[in-house]
Amino acid sequence: MNRRREWLRQLGPGLITGAADDDPSGIATYSQAGAQFGYQLAWTVVLTYPLMASIQLISAALGRVTGKGLAANIRICFPKPVVYAVVLLLLVANIINIAADIAAMGEALRLVLGGPAHFYAVFFGGLSLALEIFVSYRQYTRFLKWLTLALLCYAAALFSVNVPWKEVLEGTLWPHVAITADLMTVVVAIFGTTISPYLFFWQASQEVEELKASPAAAPLKDGARGVRHQFRRMRFDTFAGMGFSNAIAWCIIVSTGATLHGAGVTDIRSAAQAAEALRPIAGSFAFLLFSLGIIGTGLLAIPVLAGSAAYAVAETFRWKGSLDLKLYQARRFYGIVAIATLGGALLSLTKLDPMKALFWSAVINGMVAPPIMLVMMLLARNKRVMGTVTIHPLVASLGWIATAVMAAAMLAMFVL
């Protein structure tokens, strides 16, 4: 029992980051994959897991070793125009992503309760902003940890429908797919949804927050004790969090493949539409689970999207910034949180096409991710940044592979 509690205590930034990856935008992408291609793309989550986990572990290590967030480390080693361009693209992509997520949450609650979806969208935006500003970091991360349980709705939804497990296993472990432009477009979308820049910035910054929260702790670069212990903790936290994220993505692909694809519903335009389409096919219980999952994951993802943008901007301009500070102590930091959250909420009230919002968010993320990953890999090898601490060769190799795969996905995005 004590050992189990110790493991649970080690879950933190990695678990929250992984769960936030399955936001309503991600749910829409995975639902489209299942609806359009059945189980043919279930293998993608097996491939992305080690790549996603390795690059997130490197971002966590950069934060814990240096005591600085990702943008602060980039600022040290690269010219200002590069830093400004990356942070601006991140901010724009995050606001569009927040808009798509808030719109999906409002629509999901409308499906459950009735009423105006726009009103619910504004409510969710305001609630997320209030929690980030007025709740302390320790309480807030505890709240976010509990919200990760919302993702279990998708595991429950999977087991509430009839699934041909033999076909699922073939699609997961030994797929037979015909390469087409449509299939490659969805594959690129899955990669862009799974390995996103905002996750890099968030996890590095959360490791810095954990460092600040412990008075006796110091950046590992400064010769602090317990380097092995901290890397073991980060490795467990990150691989568990990304494993949880990818397992839920797999559940969504399989459950929508078993229901929507089997019923001939092959075009899903939003996460809320996926939930609505499930009702006549899989029953009210599966519909309710899917809808509640959208709301829960949205509440988890919006703070991560807004927070990662605020950390990046604050570090770039050397502003005081931390979720552990009061509003009057970090007005500019919380100003960016407010701009990102309320900007997304207001954008969701316009005639914004949800699929166009998701598409442009994916395009921007796809453009930003490879260069940021390349920069991260170079930082992880830089002794000026890491001191005597080194990244395990296997993790470093997987990080380089992940960078190459995302670069190939970016090129495919323009070719297709």
N, C-alpha and C positions, 0 to 999 in steps of 0.2 A: 504493500500500500504506500509506504514512504517513497519507494523508488518511482512509483507511478506519479505521485504528487510532484516529485522532483522533475520528472519529464514534462509534466504539464506546466510547471513554472518556467521551463526553458522556452515554451512557445510564446512568441511575441511578435516582433516585426515581420518575421518570415511568414507566420500564419496569417496575419492581417493582410499583408501584401498579396499573398497567394489567393486569399478569399476575395479581395477587392478586384482581382483580375477577372472574376466571373460576374462582372457587372451586367446591368440590363443590355448594354450594347453587345457584350460577349455572349450573353444568352441568346440574343437575336441571331448572331453569327452561327453559333453551334446548332440552333434550331433550324436555320436555313440549310446547314450541312446535312442534318438528319432528314429533313423533309425532302430535299432535292435528291440526295444520293443514298438514302437509307443508311446502311452500316459500312458503306464503302470507304468512308473517311474516318472511321473510328481509330485507325492506326495513327492518325496525326497526333493524338494526345500522347501516344507512347513515344513518338519521336521527339516531340517538343519538351517532354518532361525533363530529361537530363540537361538539355540545352538551356531551358528556362531556369532550372535550379542552379546551374553553374554560374550563369551571368548574374543572377540575383545574389548568390553567395559572394561573388566578387564585389558587387556594389555594397553589400553589408560589411565586408572586410575593409573596404576603403573608408567607410564611416567610422568603424570601430578602431582601426589602426591609427588613423590621422586625427580623429576627433573633429573632423569637418565633413560637411555634406558634399555631395557630388559636384554641385556647381562651384563651391569654394575651391575644391581641388582642381577643377578644370581651369578656373580663373588663374591659379598659380602657374600653370604650365602652358597655357595657350593664349593667343592674342585676344584682346577685348572684342573685336568684331565677331570672332568665332563664338565666344561665350554669349554675346548678345543675340546672335542669330539663333543659336540653339535654344536659349531660354524663351525667346519670343515665339518660336514655333511650338515649343512645349506649352506655353500659356494659351495660344490660339487653339491647339489641338485639345487641350483639357477643357476649355470652355465649351467647345462644340460637343465633346464627349459628355460633359455634365448636362447640356441641353437635351441630348438624346436620352440620357438616363432618366432625367426628371420627367420628361414627357412620357416615357414608358411606365414610370412609377404611377403618375397621375392616371394614365389610361388603365393600368392594372387595378387600381383601387376603384375606378369607375365601374369596371367589369364586376367587381365583388359587391360594391355597395350601391351603385348607381350614382347619379349626381354629376356635377361638372368636373371633367378631367383637368381643366386649366386651374381651377381652384385648388385641387389636390396637388397639382404640380408646384404652385406657389407655396403651399403649406410645407411640402417636403423640402423645398429650397430654403425656406425660412428656418425650419427645424434644424436642418443640417448646419446652417450658419450659426445659429444660437448655441448649439452643442459645442462647436469648435471654439467659439469665443468665450463662453461663460463656464465651461466645465474644465476642470484641471486635467493636465495630461494623464496622470495616473488613473483617475476615474474614467477618462475618455477612452483610454486604451482598453480598460476592463470592459467598457460598454461595447467597443468594437470587437473584442474577443467573443463576447456572447453573440453578437450579430452574425459571426461566421456560422453559427448553427443554422441560420436561415437556409444555407446551401443544402442542408440535409433534406429539404423539401424535394429536391430533384432526385435524390436517391430513393426517397419514398415514392415519388411519382413513377420512377422506373419499375418498382416492384408492385405497382398497382395496375400495370398493363401486361398483356400477354407478349412475351418476348421469345423469338426463336433463337435460343442461345448458341446453337451450332453456327448459324449464319453470323451472329455477332462476333464469336471468337474468330471466325475466318476473316471478317472485316477488320478485326483488331490486330491479329497476329500474322495472317497470311492473306493480305488483300489481293483481289484480282480487279484492277480498275483499268478502264480505257481512258487514256489521257486526252482530254478535250479542253477547249478554252474555258468552258463553264466550270469544269472541275478544278482547273488550275486557279481560276479566279477565287473560288471558295477556299482552296488550300492557302492561297496568299492571305485571304481575309482571316483565316484561323491563325496563321503565324503572326499576323499583325495584331490580332486581338490578344494573343497569348503572351507575346514578348513585346511589351509596350514601354516607352521611355519613362512615363510617369512612375512606373513601378521601381525603376532604378533609383530615381531621386528620392522617392518616399522611403524605401528601405534603408538607404544610406543615412538619411536624416533621422530616422527612428532609432538607429543604432547610436547616433550622436545624442539623441534625447535620453536613451537608456543610460548612456555614459554620464551625462550631466545629472541624472536623477540619483546616482550613487556617489556620495561625497568621497568615498575611498577609492573610486575608480579613476583610471587615467588612460589616455590613448596608448594603445599597445606599441606604437612607434617610440614612445618615450621610455621604453624599457620596463613597462609595467609587468608585474608578475601575472602568471596565469594565461599566457598566450595560447597554450594548447587547450586549456579549459574553455576559453572564449571561442576559439575556432571550432571546438567540438560542439559547443552550444549553438553557434551560428549555423553549423552544418546540419545539426538535427532540426533546428527551427526552420531553416530554409527548405530543406528537402521534404520535411513533413508538410509545410505550408504549400509548396508547389505541387506535392503529390496529392494533397486534398483538392487543390484547385483543378488539376488535370483529371482527377477521378470524377469530379462533378461535371466537368465538360464532357467527359465520356458518357456519363449518365444522361445528359441532355441530348447528345447526338443519338444515343441508342433509343431513348424513350420517344423522341420525335420520329425517328426512323421506323419504330414499331407501330406508331399510330398514324401520323400525318402522311408519311411516304406510302405506307400500306394502303391508305385510303385515297391516294391520288392527290393529296394536297402538297404541292411541291414548291410553292412560292410564298415565303414568309417575309413580311415587310417590317415587323417589329417583334420584340419579345412579348408584348401584350397580345398581338395577333396570334402568336404561337399558343399562348394560354387559351385564348378564345376558341381557336381551332380544335383544341384538345377536348373541349366539353362534349360535343356530340359523339366523338369517337371513343374517348377513354373514360368519360363520365365526369360528374361534377367534382368528385374528390381529387382526381388528377388535375383538373382545371384549377381548383382552389389552391392546391399545393404549388402549382406553377406560378399563379398570380402572387401568392404570399412571398414566394421566393424572389420574385422580381422586386417587390417592395423592400424586403430585407437586404438584398444584395445592393440595391440602390442606396440605401441609407449607409451601408458600409463603404461603397465606392466613392460617393460624392465627396466626403471629407478627405479621402486619399487623393483624389484628383485635384481638389482645391488646395489641399495642404502641400502637395508636391510642387505645385506651381509657386506657392508662397515661399517655400523654402528655397527654391531655385532663384527667384527674383531677389529675395533678401540676401542670400549668399553672394550673388553677383554684385550687388551694390553695397555690400558690407553693412547692411541694416541689422539691427537687433531683431532676431526672429526665433520664436520657439512657441510651441503649443503650451509650454509650461509657464509662460509669462502672462501677466494680466493685459487687458486691452490697452491701458494707459502706458504700459511699459514697451509695447511693440505695435504702435498704431499703424505703421506702414506695412508691417507683416500681415496684420489682420485686415488691412485695407485690400491687400492682394487676395486674401481668402474671400473677402466680401465681393470683390470685383468678379472673381472666377465663379463663385456660387450664384450670386444674383444675376450676373451676366448670362450664365447658363439658364437660369430660371426664366428670365425675360425672353431669351432666344427661343425657349420651348413654347412660349405663348404666341409666337409669330406663325406664319404659314410655312414654317420650315418643314421640308420633306424629311421625315425620319431617316429614310434610306440614304438620301443625299448627305444628311448630317453624318451618318455612320460612314459613308463612303469617303467623304473628305477628311474625317477624323482618321480613318484607316490610312489614307494616302499620306497625310502629314506624319502620322506615327511611323509609317513605313519609310518615309524619307529621313526622319530624325533618328530612328533607332540605330541603323548601321553605323553612322559616324560617331554617335555617342558611345556605342559598344566598342568601337575601335579606340576611342579616346580612353575608355575605362580600362581596356586591356593594356594600353601603353602606360597609364597611370599605375596599374598594378605591378608593372615591371620596373617602375621608376624608383630608384633608391632614395632620391630626394623626397619622394612622397611616402614610401613605405618603410624607409629605414632598413633595418636588418630583417624585417618580417617578409616572408615570401609566401606566395600562393602555391598550393599543392600542384605539382605538374599535371595531374589528371584533370583537376578543375580548370587549370589554365588552358589545357588542350581543348576541353569542351567549350570553354569560353570563346576560343578562336573559331571553333566549328560553328558555334551559334552565330557569331558575327558574320561568317561567310554565308551561312544559310539565310540570314536576314538580308544581307546584301543581294543575294540571288533573288529573294522574294521581292525586294524593292525593284530590281530590274524587270522581273516578270510582271510587276504591276504596270509598268509603262509599255511593255511589249504586247501584253494581252489586250 
